[in-house]
């Protein structure tokens, strides 16, 4: 799992702020990006847990993208496939 702070824009459209009398449009908002690699058996429970924890019913709740991992290799041990994912 990796968690990254990011900046982005979507339907929120940003906001206007005033700094020293100058009005500035802030259209890149603070976001959090989470990347998780799980074995196929854990995809649905992981997605359900994320939805349960993140859904507030507001714009900006986020999106989940599910991608296929064709291969995974643990560098330290040389393990491959689902064993390397954990």
C-alpha positions, 0 to 999 in steps of 0.5 A, a space after each residue: 500500500 502506498 499513500 501519496 498527497 496530491 493536488 487535483 481538480 474535479 467537480 469541486 471547481 476550486 475556490 477563490 482566496 484573497 492574499 494581501 488584497 489580491 484575489 486568487 483562484 485556487 483550482 488545484 485542491 489537496 487530495 490523497 491517492 492510495 494505491 493498494 495491490 491485493 490478490 484476486 480473492 481480496 479485491 471485493 472486500 478491499 473495495 467494500 472497505 474503502 467505500 465504507 470508510 470514504 463515502 460521505 455522499 458528497 462531491 469529492 468522495 473519490 473514485 476507485 480504479 481496479 487494474 489488472 496486475 499482469 506480474 509482480 516480483 518481490 525483489 528481495 526474494 525473487 518470488 513472483 505472482 500472488 505470493 509476491 503480493 502477499 
